[in-house]
Structure formats: structure tokens, C-alpha cells
């Protein structure tokens, strides 16, 4: 789950770009076995992980097939890792 505060700009009919300087990403792992293994970035034994950073999302809607959409999401986490997305 993510919660973002930012702006969205539509460029033409098929492209939109969103920038959220304040973004939260929340990961929940309800399966005990996956939680114990530390799956999906949660600490082993934990079932929840919260991250804060910035998001840049580009959405391209191309009429290749009915209802086919392509998304590119770049995230830079500020509290857990201080580096930009490569």
C-alpha cells in the first residue's frame, strides 16, 4: 500500500507523469512463514514495514491490446536508504 502527496501532469492522450515529494510505502506480510523468512523486505519475524521517500511515476497507455497499460515507478527512500534510484 502506498500513500503519496504530489502532482499529476497529463501529457497528450496517452502519457501522464506524477511526482510525489512526500510518499509513504507500507508493506504487510500476513503469512507466518514468509514473515519468518523476511520476505518482501520486512525484518524476519515482523509483519509490517513502513518507508518514506519520494515517488516519480510515468504511466503510458498504449492501445496494443484492450486495457493494456504500462507503468514505470521510480522511488527514492529517504529514511531507510539515502541514495537515488539507479
C-alpha positions in Angstrom: 0.0 0.0 0.0 1.3 3.5 -0.7 0.2 7.0 0.2 1.5 9.8 -1.9 1.1 13.6 -1.8 2.1 15.3 -5.1 1.1 16.4 -8.5 0.0 14.6 -11.7 0.5 16.1 -15.2 -1.1 14.6 -18.3 0.9 15.0 -21.5 -1.2 14.3 -24.5 -3.7 11.5 -24.7 -1.5 8.5 -23.6 1.1 9.8 -21.1 0.9 11.1 -17.6 3.7 11.9 -15.1 3.2 12.1 -11.4 5.7 13.4 -8.8 5.1 12.9 -5.1 7.8 14.6 -2.9 6.1 13.1 0.1 5.4 9.4 -0.3 4.8 6.5 2.1 5.1 2.9 1.2 3.7 0.3 3.6 4.3 -3.5 3.3 2.2 -6.1 5.1 3.0 -9.8 5.2 0.3 -11.8 6.8 1.8 -15.3 6.1 3.8 -16.5 9.2 6.3 -18.5 7.0 7.0 -15.5 4.7 7.3 -13.2 7.7 9.8 -15.6 9.4 11.9 -15.6 6.2 11.9 -11.8 6.0 10.1 -11.8 2.7 9.2 -8.6 0.8 11.7 -6.5 2.8 10.2 -6.9 6.2 12.6 -7.8 9.1 12.4 -11.6 9.9 9.5 -12.2 12.3 7.9 -8.9 11.5 4.6 -8.4 9.6 4.8 -4.7 8.7 7.3 -2.3 7.1 6.9 1.4 6.6 9.1 3.5 4.3 9.1 7.2 3.5 10.5 8.9 0.4 9.7 10.4 -3.0 8.0 8.8 -6.0 8.1 9.5 -9.7 5.5 7.6 -11.7 5.2 7.6 -15.5 2.1 6.0 -17.0 1.9 5.2 -20.7 -1.4 3.9 -22.1 -0.7 2.2 -25.4 -3.6 0.7 -27.4 -1.7 -2.6 -28.1 -4.4 -4.7 -26.6 -7.6 -3.9 -24.9 -7.0 -2.4 -21.4 -3.2 -2.9 -21.5 -1.3 -0.2 -19.6 2.4 0.2 -18.8 3.8 1.8 -15.6 7.3 2.9 -14.6 7.7 3.7 -10.9 10.9 5.2 -9.6 11.2 5.6 -5.8 13.9 7.1 -3.6 13.6 6.2 0.1 14.7 8.9 2.4 14.7 7.2 5.9 15.9 3.7 5.1 18.4 4.4 2.3 19.9 7.7 1.3 20.6 7.1 -2.4 18.8 7.8 -5.6 17.2 5.1 -7.8 19.6 3.8 -10.4 
